[in-house]
């Protein structure tokens, strides 16, 4: 994928709410369609200007697939679910009708399929393993005790009840000082209530995301965790951010299917 090609033309732009069945819910993503990737600093500035947790840049390939990169307001990300979902939806708005959509990314080939109103991601499983708890992590999260594990990117914190997840009020400044590695954050989860199998929240202040509204990529860790704990393969998921989000997830071998709805908020042009 060419990484430092300058763009000097208007960029088609879409603001889409992912994992949302109505506007002003789920997670907003900015989607930019470019003929080739702009310089890294240009993409980073666009992402910072957009102020979404993620801005995606999509480049059409000669073989009918697409190259895809994601940027938070602070750094380039290695994997993003909601902006990938939004990219596929934006492609459908632009007339793309071949499914699944195939995206080439730093995390490998990712696909998105369509089933009526839902779009479904096919992502790699990222199981968590036991780890040493970083000094200050639990206190920054406002917790005294919890099970802590680590996936290749994030820490996974498991608590006893959904209400604990719902009522968390982390010290974001303290959390930002903890070394979580490149693009790392803290996932918090518990068993769900009623028709929800598990709940979650995600905090990544060092990535420029104090709390993410809806996070597809963390399901790559949560789904294998809850599959191992419950013996189930399919899950109804609720992310307990202020905007709220619902997902339907399935473990298929070493892959995780993550489905959700999307809503278009804005369509326009970025001029740089």
C-alpha positions as CSV (number, residue, x, y, z in Angstrom):
1,X,0.0,0.0,0.0
2,X,1.5,3.4,-0.9
3,X,1.9,5.4,2.3
4,X,3.1,8.8,1.3
5,X,1.3,9.9,-1.7
6,X,0.0,13.5,-1.5
7,X,-3.6,14.3,-2.2
8,X,-4.5,17.7,-3.7
9,X,-8.2,17.2,-4.5
10,X,-11.5,17.1,-2.6
11,X,-12.0,14.0,-0.6
12,X,-15.5,12.4,-0.4
13,X,-16.3,12.1,3.2
14,X,-19.0,10.2,5.3
15,X,-19.9,10.6,8.9
16,X,-21.5,7.3,10.0
17,X,-22.8,6.0,13.3
18,X,-21.7,2.3,13.7
19,X,-23.4,-0.3,15.9
20,X,-26.4,1.9,16.1
21,X,-30.1,1.4,15.2
22,X,-30.7,5.1,15.3
23,X,-28.8,8.3,14.9
24,X,-26.8,9.7,17.8
25,X,-26.1,6.2,19.1
26,X,-23.2,3.8,18.6
27,X,-19.8,5.1,17.5
28,X,-19.3,7.9,14.9
29,X,-16.6,7.2,12.3
30,X,-15.3,9.4,9.6
31,X,-14.7,7.7,6.2
32,X,-12.5,9.2,3.5
33,X,-12.3,7.9,0.0
34,X,-8.9,8.7,-1.6
35,X,-7.2,7.5,-4.9
36,X,-4.0,6.8,-2.9
37,X,-3.1,7.3,0.7
38,X,-2.1,10.9,1.6
39,X,1.1,11.5,3.6
40,X,0.8,10.1,7.1
41,X,0.9,13.5,8.7
42,X,-2.0,14.6,6.5
43,X,-4.1,11.7,7.5
44,X,-3.3,12.2,11.1
45,X,-4.3,15.9,10.8
46,X,-7.6,15.0,9.2
47,X,-8.3,12.5,12.0
48,X,-7.5,15.1,14.6
49,X,-9.7,17.7,12.9
50,X,-12.6,15.2,12.7
51,X,-12.3,14.4,16.4
52,X,-13.9,11.0,16.0
53,X,-12.4,8.1,17.8
54,X,-11.5,6.8,14.4
55,X,-11.2,8.1,10.8
56,X,-10.7,5.5,8.1
57,X,-9.1,6.0,4.7
58,X,-10.2,3.8,1.9
59,X,-8.3,3.2,-1.4
60,X,-9.8,1.1,-4.3
61,X,-7.5,-1.6,-5.7
62,X,-7.3,-2.8,-9.3
63,X,-8.4,-6.3,-8.2
64,X,-11.7,-5.0,-6.8
65,X,-10.6,-5.1,-3.2
66,X,-9.8,-2.1,-1.0
67,X,-6.8,-0.9,1.1
68,X,-7.9,0.4,4.5
69,X,-6.1,2.4,7.3
70,X,-7.5,3.8,10.5
71,X,-6.4,6.9,12.6
72,X,-7.4,8.1,16.0
73,X,-7.0,11.8,16.7
74,X,-3.5,10.9,18.1
75,X,-2.1,7.7,16.4
76,X,-2.6,5.3,13.6
77,X,-4.5,2.2,14.8
78,X,-3.8,-1.4,14.1
79,X,-7.4,-2.7,14.1
80,X,-10.8,-0.9,14.2
81,X,-14.2,-2.5,14.0
82,X,-16.6,0.4,13.9
83,X,-14.8,2.3,11.2
84,X,-14.4,-0.9,9.1
85,X,-18.2,-1.5,9.4
86,X,-18.8,2.2,8.4
87,X,-16.4,1.9,5.4
88,X,-18.4,-1.0,4.0
89,X,-21.6,0.8,4.5
90,X,-20.2,4.0,2.8
91,X,-19.1,1.8,-0.1
92,X,-22.7,0.5,-0.4
93,X,-23.9,4.1,-0.5
94,X,-21.5,4.7,-3.4
95,X,-22.9,1.8,-5.4
96,X,-20.7,-1.0,-4.4
97,X,-22.8,-4.2,-4.5
98,X,-20.2,-7.1,-4.3
99,X,-20.3,-8.9,-1.0
100,X,-18.3,-9.5,1.1
101,X,-16.2,-6.4,0.8
102,X,-12.5,-7.3,1.2
103,X,-10.2,-4.9,3.0
104,X,-6.4,-5.2,3.1
105,X,-5.0,-3.8,6.4
106,X,-2.1,-3.9,8.7
107,X,-4.0,-6.7,10.5
108,X,-4.4,-8.7,7.4
109,X,-7.4,-9.3,5.1
110,X,-10.7,-8.3,6.8
111,X,-14.1,-8.8,5.2
112,X,-17.5,-7.3,5.7
113,X,-20.7,-9.1,4.6
114,X,-24.2,-7.7,4.4
115,X,-27.4,-9.2,5.8
116,X,-30.3,-6.9,5.2
117,X,-29.9,-4.0,7.7
118,X,-26.9,-5.5,9.5
119,X,-23.3,-5.6,8.4
120,X,-21.0,-8.3,9.7
121,X,-17.2,-8.1,10.2
122,X,-15.0,-11.1,9.9
123,X,-12.0,-10.4,12.3
124,X,-9.2,-12.4,13.8
125,X,-9.6,-13.9,17.3
126,X,-7.3,-12.3,19.8
127,X,-7.5,-14.4,23.0
128,X,-6.3,-12.9,26.2
129,X,-3.8,-14.6,28.5
130,X,-2.8,-14.2,32.2
131,X,-0.5,-11.3,32.9
132,X,1.0,-9.3,35.6
133,X,-1.3,-6.4,36.6
134,X,0.3,-3.1,35.9
135,X,0.8,-0.9,38.9
136,X,-2.0,1.6,39.3
137,X,-4.3,0.0,36.7
138,X,-7.1,-1.2,39.0
139,X,-7.0,2.0,41.1
140,X,-7.2,4.1,38.0
141,X,-10.3,2.1,37.0
142,X,-11.8,2.7,40.4
143,X,-11.6,-1.0,41.2
144,X,-10.2,-2.9,44.3
145,X,-10.3,-6.4,42.8
146,X,-10.7,-7.9,39.4
147,X,-9.3,-10.6,37.1
148,X,-6.9,-9.0,34.6
149,X,-5.6,-10.6,31.4
150,X,-3.8,-9.3,28.3
151,X,-4.4,-9.7,24.6
152,X,-1.8,-8.6,22.0
153,X,-3.1,-5.0,22.3
154,X,-5.3,-4.4,25.3
155,X,-5.8,-5.3,29.0
156,X,-8.9,-7.3,29.7
157,X,-10.5,-6.6,33.2
158,X,-13.3,-9.0,34.3
159,X,-15.6,-7.9,37.1
160,X,-18.5,-9.7,38.8
161,X,-21.6,-7.7,37.8
162,X,-22.9,-5.6,34.9
163,X,-23.7,-2.8,37.3
164,X,-20.0,-2.5,38.1
165,X,-19.2,-2.0,34.4
166,X,-22.1,0.5,34.0
167,X,-21.1,2.6,37.0
168,X,-17.3,2.8,36.4
169,X,-15.8,6.2,36.6
170,X,-12.1,5.8,35.8
171,X,-9.5,8.4,36.5
172,X,-8.6,9.1,32.9
173,X,-5.5,11.1,33.7
174,X,-4.1,8.3,35.8
175,X,-5.1,5.7,33.2
176,X,-3.3,7.6,30.5
177,X,0.0,7.4,32.5
178,X,0.0,3.6,32.5
179,X,2.1,1.9,29.8
180,X,-0.3,-0.2,27.7
181,X,1.9,-0.4,24.7
182,X,1.2,0.8,21.2
183,X,-2.5,1.5,20.7
184,X,-3.4,-0.3,23.9
185,X,-6.4,0.3,26.2
186,X,-8.4,-1.3,29.0
187,X,-11.5,-3.5,28.3
188,X,-13.9,-4.0,31.2
189,X,-16.5,-6.7,31.0
190,X,-19.1,-8.7,33.0
191,X,-21.9,-11.1,32.4
192,X,-25.0,-9.4,31.1
193,X,-28.6,-9.1,32.2
194,X,-31.9,-10.2,30.5
195,X,-31.3,-10.7,26.7
196,X,-27.6,-9.6,26.9
197,X,-24.9,-12.2,27.2
198,X,-22.1,-9.9,28.3
199,X,-21.5,-6.1,28.7
200,X,-18.3,-4.1,28.1
201,X,-16.7,-0.7,28.0
202,X,-13.4,0.4,26.6
203,X,-10.9,3.1,27.6
204,X,-7.8,4.1,25.6
205,X,-6.7,7.6,26.7
206,X,-3.2,7.1,25.5
207,X,-4.7,6.6,22.0
208,X,-6.7,9.8,22.2
209,X,-9.9,8.0,23.2
210,X,-10.9,8.6,26.8
211,X,-13.8,6.1,26.3
212,X,-14.9,4.5,23.1
213,X,-18.6,4.6,22.4
214,X,-18.7,1.2,20.5
215,X,-15.7,-1.0,19.8
216,X,-15.8,-3.8,17.4
217,X,-12.1,-4.8,17.8
218,X,-12.4,-5.6,21.5
219,X,-14.9,-8.4,20.6
220,X,-11.9,-10.2,19.1
221,X,-10.8,-10.7,22.7
222,X,-14.2,-10.8,24.5
223,X,-15.8,-13.4,22.3
224,X,-13.1,-16.1,22.9
225,X,-13.0,-15.2,26.6
226,X,-16.8,-15.6,27.1
227,X,-16.9,-18.7,24.8
228,X,-14.3,-20.4,27.0
229,X,-16.2,-19.4,30.2
230,X,-19.7,-20.2,29.0
231,X,-19.3,-22.9,26.3
232,X,-21.4,-20.7,24.0
233,X,-20.4,-19.6,20.5
234,X,-22.9,-16.8,19.8
235,X,-23.4,-13.7,21.9
236,X,-25.6,-10.7,22.2
237,X,-23.4,-7.8,23.4
238,X,-24.1,-4.4,24.9
239,X,-21.5,-1.7,25.2
240,X,-22.4,0.5,28.2
241,X,-21.0,3.8,26.9
242,X,-23.1,7.0,27.2
243,X,-24.2,6.6,23.5
244,X,-24.8,2.8,23.9
245,X,-24.3,0.1,21.3
246,X,-25.5,-3.4,20.5
247,X,-23.6,-6.1,18.6
248,X,-24.2,-9.8,17.7
249,X,-21.0,-11.8,17.8
250,X,-20.0,-15.4,16.9
251,X,-16.8,-17.4,17.4
252,X,-16.0,-19.4,14.3
253,X,-12.7,-21.2,14.8
254,X,-10.0,-18.6,15.0
255,X,-12.2,-15.9,13.6
256,X,-14.8,-13.6,15.2
257,X,-18.0,-12.5,13.4
258,X,-19.2,-9.1,14.7
259,X,-22.5,-7.8,13.3
260,X,-24.3,-4.5,13.8
261,X,-26.4,-1.8,12.2
262,X,-25.2,1.6,10.8
263,X,-26.7,5.0,10.2
264,X,-25.6,7.8,7.9
265,X,-25.4,11.2,9.6
266,X,-23.5,13.3,7.1
267,X,-22.1,13.1,3.6
268,X,-19.8,15.8,2.1
269,X,-16.3,16.8,1.0
270,X,-13.1,17.5,2.8
271,X,-11.0,20.1,1.0
272,X,-7.2,20.1,1.6
